[in-house]
Amino acid sequence: MMSLDCLISSDNPVRVIDLFVDQLPLQELGFKKIKAPHQGRPPYEAKDMLKLYYYGYLNRVRSSRRLEAECIRNTELWWLMHQLTPAYHTIANFRKDNPQALKKAFKMFIGFLRGEDMFDGKLIAADGTRLRAQNNKKNTFNEKKLIKSLEYIESKAEEYIKELEQCDAQEDRQEAELKKKDVTKKLEELKERNTSYKELKDELSKTSAKQISLIDKDSRSLPLKDGITDVCYNIQATADSKHSLIVEFETINTTDQGQLSNMADKTMEALGVQEITVLADKGYHTGKDLQDCKDKHITTIVAYPERQNKNIAPAYQTNQFIYNSQHDSYTCPQGAILTTNGKEYLKTNKGWASYFVKKYQTAQCSTCPFKHFCTTSNTRIIERSEYQDVVNENNRRVDENPALYKKRPEIIEHPFGTMKRSWGYTYTLVKGIEKVNGEMAIIFTMYNLRRAMSIFGVKALLERLKQWKGVKNCKKQTIILYELIYNRSRQLIAA
């Protein structure tokens, strides 16, 4: 009789998963044993459950029920799992109960790749992608939607009350009573909904959150593109330029704004470098974030939005006014000098971070023959952000390095394309930011593992994993470093 090992070829990817998990210090990483649902049965070892999930996600099988079925019929899993057949809820519990440990395992593989010189460590790209949550728009509310729903209920209740009055005037009493009973039932349902919406409105007013979700409380309605929104999570990630390998990631429920400095900083820690260059799209272009990056020795090449005022001629747009840093003034295209009173004003725009600006103007606008090209008011006012210098530096780098910026999609969109288009992972199977982060750890670990197999080949990667001496020497240091990074990132998200 042929043994199971004979059925698994020497270059089968399943052997890489088996060896990689066996190399991990699972107990130190915080993995928990999963108890079987029936009393008296021993718990499943964490290594077996982790191997099952890695195999499943690598082969586009991530449903716990489908994984249960694969354990019974899949020859590769017979070999990998030693013919263990855990039930689907046991499988699901492992993913749900080990989100932090899964992220630590991802970090351990980053350590291995770093030791194999798989990272350039000089140029990275950052981006975010949306994954649909286990929720929908009907179960997600903001203040505007709640007010609109309450107004609808009020108007609908008035209609039902009128129907009740008409029932009293009907001659056919039997038909009137039946209709009255139906309308009364609908009124009771409206009353329950009204109470529920008011409670949600009160709950929303007591928090700083702008939305509230019923099924998955951490999920939020976020913009996708072309004005379309969906209830989802925003997966932030950075990839190194050498092989498009994911270096760092974080699950959030807000937009990309304000995430660049945090992600680039954690990427530098993971790569062990003191400075780095980061490429990012317009969604990351905020003055404060660019300033934070500069303070941390992160060189930014972040695309900037073209802000053009349609009521102003091209020759008189703000970028045509020349700033004089020595005198803190602007010169308009007609030579007039715009000065400031030195005061700083807090500027708050919807969807943008607040910042301070100085205002510059001149008394010559009233007599200028070209005023109608420049402004629709009596005086043209130029606002200068407190971060204008660092914004100009970034924008200048973008203009001077178009070829370098074009590398951004090649670096970061490859992982997202593989995850969403090739593997079909456009939604998450779990609820809550922390658990989603755990699922993303599995996905990105398998993405990096697949890339490593493509670059080295399965047999060569197996040999390198066998010689992974650093795993024993740096277990404790890696875990301590991860704890510091993880706690720091959670504090930043909470803030």
C-alpha positions as CSV (number, residue, x, y, z in Angstrom):
1,M,0.0,0.0,0.0
2,M,1.4,3.4,-1.0
3,S,2.1,5.8,1.9
4,L,0.7,9.3,2.0
5,D,4.2,10.8,1.8
6,C,4.7,9.1,-1.6
7,L,1.6,11.0,-2.9
8,I,3.1,14.4,-2.1
9,S,5.8,15.4,-4.5
10,S,9.0,16.9,-3.3
11,D,8.2,20.3,-4.8
12,N,4.6,20.4,-3.6
13,P,3.9,23.8,-1.8
14,V,2.2,22.0,1.0
15,R,5.6,20.9,2.2
16,V,6.6,24.6,2.5
17,I,3.6,25.3,4.7
18,D,4.4,22.2,6.9
19,L,8.0,23.2,7.4
20,F,7.3,26.9,8.0
21,V,4.7,26.3,10.7
22,D,6.9,23.6,12.4
23,Q,9.6,26.3,12.6
24,L,7.4,28.8,14.3
25,P,7.4,29.2,18.2
26,L,3.6,29.0,18.3
27,Q,3.3,29.0,22.1
28,E,5.5,32.1,22.4
29,L,3.6,33.8,19.7
30,G,0.4,33.3,21.7
31,F,-1.5,30.6,19.7
32,K,-4.1,28.8,21.7
33,K,-5.0,25.1,21.5
34,I,-8.5,24.6,20.2
35,K,-10.7,22.3,22.3
36,A,-12.9,19.7,20.5
37,P,-16.7,20.3,20.9
38,H,-17.2,16.9,22.6
39,Q,-16.0,16.3,26.2
40,G,-13.1,13.9,26.7
41,R,-11.5,14.6,23.3
42,P,-8.0,16.2,23.4
43,P,-7.7,19.7,22.0
44,Y,-6.4,20.2,18.5
45,E,-2.8,21.4,18.3
46,A,-2.3,25.0,17.1
47,K,0.2,23.9,14.5
48,D,-2.3,21.6,12.8
49,M,-5.0,24.3,12.7
50,L,-2.6,26.9,11.4
51,K,-1.4,24.6,8.7
52,L,-5.0,24.0,7.7
53,Y,-5.7,27.7,7.4
54,Y,-2.5,28.5,5.5
55,Y,-3.3,25.7,3.1
56,G,-6.9,26.8,2.7
57,Y,-6.1,30.5,2.0
58,L,-3.3,29.6,-0.3
59,N,-5.7,27.5,-2.4
60,R,-8.7,29.9,-2.2
61,V,-10.6,27.9,0.4
62,R,-11.3,29.8,3.5
63,S,-14.8,28.9,4.6
64,S,-14.7,26.8,7.8
65,R,-17.3,24.4,6.3
66,R,-15.4,24.0,3.1
67,L,-12.2,23.4,5.0
68,E,-13.9,20.7,7.0
69,A,-14.9,19.0,3.8
70,E,-11.4,19.3,2.4
71,C,-10.0,17.6,5.5
72,I,-12.1,14.6,4.6
73,R,-11.4,14.3,0.8
74,N,-8.2,16.2,0.1
75,T,-5.1,14.0,-0.1
76,E,-2.7,16.9,0.5
77,L,-4.6,17.8,3.7
78,W,-4.5,14.1,4.8
79,W,-0.8,14.4,4.7
80,L,-0.5,17.9,6.2
81,M,-3.1,17.3,9.0
82,H,-2.2,13.6,9.7
83,Q,-5.7,12.7,8.7
84,L,-7.3,14.9,11.4
85,T,-10.8,16.0,10.6
86,P,-11.9,18.9,12.9
87,A,-15.5,20.2,12.7
88,Y,-16.2,23.5,11.0
89,H,-17.0,25.4,14.2
90,T,-13.7,24.2,15.7
91,I,-11.9,25.5,12.6
92,A,-13.8,28.8,12.8
93,N,-12.9,29.2,16.4
94,F,-9.2,29.0,15.7
95,R,-9.3,32.0,13.3
96,K,-11.5,33.9,15.7
97,D,-9.5,33.3,18.8
98,N,-5.9,34.0,17.5
99,P,-5.9,37.3,15.6
100,Q,-2.8,38.8,17.4
101,A,-0.9,35.5,17.2
102,L,-1.6,35.3,13.4
103,K,-0.2,38.8,13.0
104,K,2.9,37.8,15.0
105,A,3.4,34.8,12.7
106,F,3.2,37.2,9.7
107,K,6.0,39.3,11.4
108,M,8.1,36.1,11.9
109,F,8.0,35.4,8.1
110,I,9.0,39.0,7.4
111,G,12.0,38.3,9.6
112,F,12.9,35.3,7.5
113,L,12.5,37.2,4.3
114,R,14.6,40.0,5.6
115,G,17.3,37.5,6.5
116,E,17.2,36.2,2.9
117,D,17.8,39.7,1.5
118,M,14.3,39.9,-0.1
119,F,13.8,43.6,0.7
120,D,15.3,46.6,-0.9
121,G,14.6,48.7,2.3
122,K,14.9,52.0,0.5
123,L,11.7,52.4,-1.5
124,I,8.2,51.3,-0.5
125,A,4.7,52.1,-1.7
126,A,1.6,52.5,0.6
127,D,-2.0,52.1,-0.3
128,G,-5.3,51.0,1.0
129,T,-8.0,48.7,-0.3
130,R,-11.6,48.1,0.8
131,L,-12.9,44.7,1.9
132,R,-16.7,44.3,2.3
133,A,-17.7,43.7,5.9
134,Q,-20.2,41.2,7.3
135,N,-22.8,44.0,7.3
136,N,-24.8,46.0,4.9
137,K,-26.0,49.6,4.3
138,K,-29.4,48.9,5.9
139,N,-27.7,48.1,9.2
140,T,-25.4,51.1,9.2
141,F,-26.6,54.5,10.2
142,N,-25.4,58.1,10.5
143,E,-27.2,61.0,12.0
144,K,-28.6,62.2,8.7
145,K,-30.0,58.7,7.9
146,L,-31.5,58.3,11.3
147,I,-33.3,61.7,11.1
148,K,-34.6,60.9,7.6
149,S,-35.8,57.5,8.9
150,L,-37.6,59.1,11.8
151,E,-39.3,61.6,9.5
152,Y,-40.4,58.8,7.2
153,I,-41.9,56.9,10.2
154,E,-43.8,60.0,11.3
155,S,-45.3,60.6,7.9
156,K,-46.2,56.9,7.4
157,A,-47.8,56.9,10.9
158,E,-50.0,59.8,9.9
159,E,-51.1,57.9,6.8
160,Y,-52.1,54.8,8.9
161,I,-54.0,57.0,11.3
162,K,-56.0,58.4,8.4
163,E,-56.7,54.9,7.3
164,L,-58.0,54.0,10.7
165,E,-60.4,57.0,10.6
166,Q,-61.6,55.8,7.2
167,C,-62.2,52.3,8.6
168,D,-64.6,53.8,11.2
169,A,-66.6,55.4,8.4
170,Q,-67.0,52.2,6.4
171,E,-70.4,50.5,6.2
172,D,-69.1,47.0,5.9
173,R,-68.1,46.4,9.5
174,Q,-66.4,43.0,8.9
175,E,-64.1,44.3,6.2
176,A,-63.5,47.5,8.2
177,E,-62.4,45.4,11.3
178,L,-60.0,43.3,9.3
179,K,-58.4,46.3,7.7
180,K,-58.3,48.1,11.1
181,K,-56.5,45.1,12.6
182,D,-53.9,45.1,9.8
183,V,-53.3,48.9,10.0
184,T,-53.0,48.6,13.8
185,K,-50.4,45.9,13.5
186,K,-48.4,48.2,11.0
187,L,-48.6,51.0,13.5
188,E,-47.1,48.9,16.2
189,E,-44.3,47.9,14.0
190,L,-43.6,51.6,13.2
191,K,-43.7,52.4,16.9
192,E,-41.0,49.7,17.6
193,R,-38.8,51.0,14.7
194,N,-39.3,54.6,15.9
195,T,-38.1,53.6,19.4
196,S,-35.1,51.7,18.0
197,Y,-34.0,54.6,15.8
198,K,-34.3,57.0,18.7
199,E,-32.1,54.8,20.8
200,L,-29.5,54.6,18.0
201,K,-29.6,58.4,17.6
202,D,-29.0,58.8,21.4
203,E,-26.2,56.3,21.3
204,L,-24.6,58.0,18.4
205,S,-24.8,61.4,20.1
206,K,-22.9,60.1,23.1
207,T,-19.8,59.0,21.0
208,S,-17.4,60.7,18.7
209,A,-18.2,58.2,16.0
210,K,-20.1,59.5,13.0
211,Q,-21.6,56.1,12.1
212,I,-23.1,53.2,14.0
213,S,-23.3,49.6,12.7
214,L,-25.6,46.9,14.1
215,I,-24.2,43.6,12.8
216,D,-20.5,44.3,12.8
217,K,-20.0,47.3,15.1
218,D,-16.5,48.2,13.9
219,S,-17.5,48.3,10.2
220,R,-18.2,51.6,8.5
221,S,-19.7,52.9,5.3
222,L,-16.7,54.1,3.2
223,P,-16.4,55.7,-0.2
224,L,-15.2,53.3,-3.0
225,K,-15.1,55.2,-6.3
226,D,-17.4,57.3,-8.5
227,G,-19.5,58.3,-5.5
228,I,-20.3,54.7,-4.6
229,T,-20.1,53.7,-0.9
230,D,-20.2,50.3,0.9
231,V,-19.9,49.0,4.4
232,C,-16.4,47.7,4.6
233,Y,-12.9,47.9,6.2
234,N,-9.9,49.8,4.8
235,I,-6.8,47.5,4.6
236,Q,-3.7,49.7,4.8
237,A,-0.5,48.0,3.5
238,T,3.0,48.8,2.5
239,A,5.1,46.8,0.0
240,D,8.8,46.9,-0.7
241,S,10.0,47.8,-4.2
242,K,12.3,44.8,-4.7
243,H,9.7,42.0,-5.0
244,S,6.4,43.7,-4.1
245,L,6.3,41.8,-0.8
246,I,4.0,43.1,1.9
247,V,6.0,44.5,4.8
248,E,3.3,45.9,7.1
249,F,-0.4,46.2,7.2
250,E,-3.2,47.4,9.4
251,T,-7.0,47.2,9.3
252,I,-8.9,50.5,9.9
253,N,-12.4,51.7,9.4
254,T,-11.6,55.2,8.2
255,T,-10.2,56.7,5.0
256,D,-6.5,56.7,3.9
257,Q,-6.1,60.2,5.3
258,G,-3.6,60.5,8.1
259,Q,-2.3,56.9,7.8
260,L,0.9,57.5,5.8
261,S,3.3,58.4,8.6
262,N,2.1,55.6,10.9
263,M,2.4,52.9,8.2
264,A,5.8,54.1,6.9
265,D,7.2,54.4,10.4
266,K,6.1,50.8,11.3
267,T,7.6,49.6,7.9
268,M,11.0,51.2,8.8
269,E,10.9,49.3,12.1
270,A,10.1,46.0,10.4
271,L,12.9,46.5,7.8
272,G,15.4,47.8,10.4
273,V,16.2,51.0,8.5
274,Q,16.5,54.6,9.7
275,E,15.2,56.3,6.6
276,I,13.0,55.4,3.6
277,T,11.2,56.8,0.6
278,V,7.5,56.2,0.3
279,L,5.2,56.4,-2.7
280,A,1.5,57.1,-2.2
281,D,-1.6,58.4,-4.1
282,K,-3.6,61.5,-3.5
283,G,-5.6,60.1,-0.7
284,Y,-2.6,60.4,1.6
285,H,-1.8,64.0,0.8
286,T,-2.3,66.0,4.0
287,G,0.1,68.6,5.3
288,K,0.3,67.2,8.9
289,D,1.0,63.6,7.6
290,L,3.7,64.9,5.3
291,Q,5.3,66.9,8.1
292,D,5.2,63.9,10.4
293,C,6.9,61.8,7.7
294,K,9.7,64.5,7.4
295,D,10.2,64.5,11.1
296,K,10.7,60.7,11.0
297,H,13.2,60.8,8.1
298,I,10.6,59.5,5.6
299,T,10.9,61.0,2.2
300,T,7.5,61.3,0.6
301,I,6.5,61.2,-3.0
302,V,2.7,61.6,-2.6
303,A,0.6,62.7,-5.6
304,Y,-1.1,66.0,-5.0
305,P,-4.7,67.0,-5.9
306,E,-5.1,69.8,-8.5
307,R,-7.2,72.4,-6.7
308,Q,-8.4,74.8,-9.3
309,N,-11.1,77.5,-8.7
310,K,-13.4,77.5,-11.7
311,N,-14.3,81.2,-11.1
312,I,-10.7,82.3,-11.5
313,A,-8.7,82.5,-14.7
314,P,-5.7,80.1,-15.0
315,A,-3.2,82.9,-14.9
316,Y,-4.5,84.0,-11.5
317,Q,-4.8,80.7,-9.7
318,T,-3.1,80.5,-6.3
319,N,-0.1,78.7,-7.6
320,Q,0.6,81.7,-9.8
321,F,1.2,83.9,-6.8
322,I,4.9,84.0,-5.7
323,Y,5.7,83.7,-2.0
324,N,8.6,85.7,-0.5
325,S,9.7,83.8,2.7
326,Q,12.0,86.7,3.8
327,H,9.2,89.2,4.0
328,D,6.4,86.6,4.5
329,S,4.3,88.0,1.6
330,Y,2.9,87.1,-1.8
331,T,3.3,88.9,-5.1
332,C,0.3,88.6,-7.5
333,P,0.7,88.2,-11.3
334,Q,0.2,92.0,-11.6
335,G,3.0,92.8,-9.1
336,A,0.8,93.8,-6.1
337,I,2.2,92.7,-2.7
338,L,-0.2,90.7,-0.4
339,T,0.7,90.9,3.2
340,T,-0.6,89.2,6.4
341,N,-1.6,90.5,9.8
342,G,0.4,87.6,11.3
343,K,-2.6,85.9,12.9
344,E,-3.3,82.1,12.4
345,Y,-6.8,80.9,11.7
346,L,-8.0,77.3,12.2
347,K,-9.3,75.9,8.9
348,T,-11.7,73.0,9.0
349,N,-12.9,71.4,5.8
350,K,-15.2,68.4,5.7
351,G,-13.2,65.3,5.1
352,W,-9.9,66.9,5.7
353,A,-7.8,67.4,8.8
354,S,-7.9,70.8,10.6
355,Y,-4.9,73.0,10.3
356,F,-3.9,76.6,10.8
357,V,-3.5,79.2,8.0
358,K,-2.3,82.7,7.5
359,K,-4.3,85.1,5.3
360,Y,-2.7,87.4,2.8
361,Q,-4.4,90.3,1.0
362,T,-3.8,93.8,-0.6
363,A,-5.7,97.0,-0.8
364,Q,-4.8,97.3,-4.5
365,C,-7.5,94.9,-5.6
366,S,-10.2,97.5,-5.7
367,T,-8.4,99.5,-8.4
368,C,-6.9,96.6,-10.3
369,P,-8.3,96.4,-13.9
370,F,-7.9,92.6,-13.9
371,K,-9.8,92.0,-10.7
372,H,-12.6,90.2,-12.6
373,F,-10.1,87.5,-13.7
374,C,-8.8,87.1,-10.2
375,T,-11.7,87.2,-7.7
376,T,-15.5,87.6,-7.5
377,S,-15.3,89.5,-4.2
378,N,-13.8,92.9,-3.4
379,T,-10.4,91.5,-2.3
380,R,-8.4,88.4,-3.3
381,I,-7.3,86.5,-0.2
382,I,-4.5,83.9,-0.3
383,E,-4.4,81.3,2.5
384,R,-1.1,79.7,3.4
385,S,-1.1,76.5,5.5
386,E,1.2,76.0,8.4
387,Y,2.5,72.9,6.5
388,Q,2.9,74.7,3.1
389,D,6.7,74.4,3.0
390,V,6.7,70.6,3.4
391,V,3.7,70.3,1.0
392,N,5.7,72.3,-1.6
393,E,8.7,70.1,-1.0
394,N,6.7,66.9,-1.6
395,N,4.9,68.3,-4.7
396,R,8.2,69.4,-6.2
397,R,9.6,65.8,-5.7
398,V,6.5,64.4,-7.5
399,D,7.0,66.8,-10.4
400,E,10.8,66.0,-10.6
401,N,10.4,62.2,-10.3
402,P,7.5,61.1,-12.6
403,A,9.1,57.8,-13.6
404,L,9.7,56.9,-9.9
405,Y,6.1,57.7,-9.0
406,K,4.9,55.5,-11.8
407,K,6.4,52.5,-10.0
408,R,3.8,52.9,-7.2
409,P,1.1,50.7,-8.8
410,E,3.7,48.1,-9.8
411,I,4.8,47.8,-6.2
412,I,1.6,47.9,-4.1
413,E,-1.3,47.1,-6.5
414,H,0.3,43.7,-7.3
415,P,-0.5,42.3,-3.8
416,F,-4.0,43.8,-3.9
417,G,-4.7,42.5,-7.4
418,T,-3.6,39.0,-6.4
419,M,-5.7,39.0,-3.2
420,K,-8.9,40.4,-4.7
421,R,-8.9,39.5,-8.4
422,S,-6.9,36.2,-8.5
423,W,-8.0,34.8,-5.1
424,G,-11.4,36.5,-4.9
425,Y,-10.9,37.8,-1.4
426,T,-13.1,40.9,-1.8
427,Y,-14.8,40.5,1.6
428,T,-14.0,39.4,5.1
429,L,-15.5,36.4,6.8
430,V,-15.1,37.7,10.4
431,K,-16.4,40.6,12.4
432,G,-14.5,43.3,14.3
433,I,-11.3,45.1,13.4
434,E,-9.0,42.9,15.4
435,K,-10.4,39.6,13.9
436,V,-10.3,41.1,10.4
437,N,-6.7,42.0,11.0
438,G,-6.1,38.4,12.0
439,E,-7.6,37.2,8.7
440,M,-5.5,39.7,6.8
441,A,-2.4,38.3,8.5
442,I,-3.2,34.9,7.0
443,I,-3.9,36.3,3.5
444,F,-0.7,38.5,3.5
445,T,1.5,35.7,4.9
446,M,0.3,33.4,2.2
447,Y,0.8,36.1,-0.5
448,N,4.4,36.5,0.7
449,L,4.9,32.8,0.9
450,R,3.6,32.4,-2.7
451,R,5.9,35.1,-3.9
452,A,8.9,33.5,-2.1
453,M,8.0,30.1,-3.8
454,S,7.9,31.8,-7.2
455,I,11.2,33.6,-6.7
456,F,13.2,30.8,-5.1
457,G,11.4,27.7,-6.2
458,V,9.8,25.3,-3.7
459,K,12.8,23.1,-3.2
460,A,15.2,26.0,-2.7
461,L,12.8,27.7,-0.3
462,L,12.5,24.5,1.7
463,E,16.3,24.4,2.1
464,R,16.4,28.0,3.2
465,L,13.7,27.4,5.8
466,K,15.6,24.4,7.1
467,Q,18.6,26.6,7.6
468,W,16.6,29.4,9.2
469,K,18.8,29.6,12.3
470,G,17.6,33.1,13.2
471,V,14.2,31.7,14.2
472,K,15.6,30.2,17.4
473,N,18.0,33.1,18.2
474,C,15.6,35.9,17.7
475,K,12.2,34.4,18.9
476,K,12.1,36.4,22.1
477,Q,13.5,39.7,20.5
478,T,11.1,39.5,17.6
479,I,8.1,38.9,19.9
480,I,9.0,41.8,22.2
481,L,9.6,44.1,19.3
482,Y,6.2,43.1,17.8
483,E,4.5,43.7,21.1
484,L,5.9,47.3,21.2
485,I,4.9,48.0,17.6
486,Y,1.4,46.4,18.1
487,N,0.6,48.3,21.3
488,R,1.8,51.5,19.8
489,S,-0.3,51.1,16.7
490,R,-3.5,50.3,18.7
491,Q,-2.9,53.4,20.8
492,L,-2.6,55.5,17.6
493,I,-5.8,54.0,16.2
494,A,-7.7,54.6,19.5
495,A,-6.5,58.3,19.5
